[in-house]
């Protein structure tokens, strides 16, 4: 079992065209899990990304949060009252800042963090089937776009390059 784990780690340590390639990384996401995971896994740096690496010491955690704006609190409360009063015939209007955060953790300690924030106003029908994870079409497309920003910044991150180098030092270069 140890040999197999070492072989898997070695397979992902090579430098592809001079770019940093991380060792196996566990993925943990709270928003648009399949969409963001697929986009991240397509990048050579995160080729070793997996949802099934239980106990992996390196974790990429992607979370989302909504930050209420001052106007969003007032309009949200008023529209919730109107929507509730009409049994959902009128939509609920929300105005929040959506924050997508990417954190790389090593043994439970945050190594590096990147956060992206954008304001969205939405009119939500409480009876509609939402296939956008509560983000709206614009919010979901923007969240997918943060993957490109994150990957570009992660490729230049010296902490992640050091992490890949350390794994290569301990496990050696992959053999062909």
Buried (B, 14 or more C-beta within 10 A) or exposed (E): EEEEEEEBBBBBBBBEEEEBBBBBBBBBBBBBBEBBBEBBBEBBBBBBBBEEBEEBBBBBBBBBBBEEBEEBEEBBEEBBEBBEEEEEEBBBBBBBBBBBBBBBBBEEEEBBEBEBEBEBBBEBEBEEEEEBBBBBEBBBEBBBBBBEEBBEBBBEBEEBBEBBEEBBEEBEEBEE
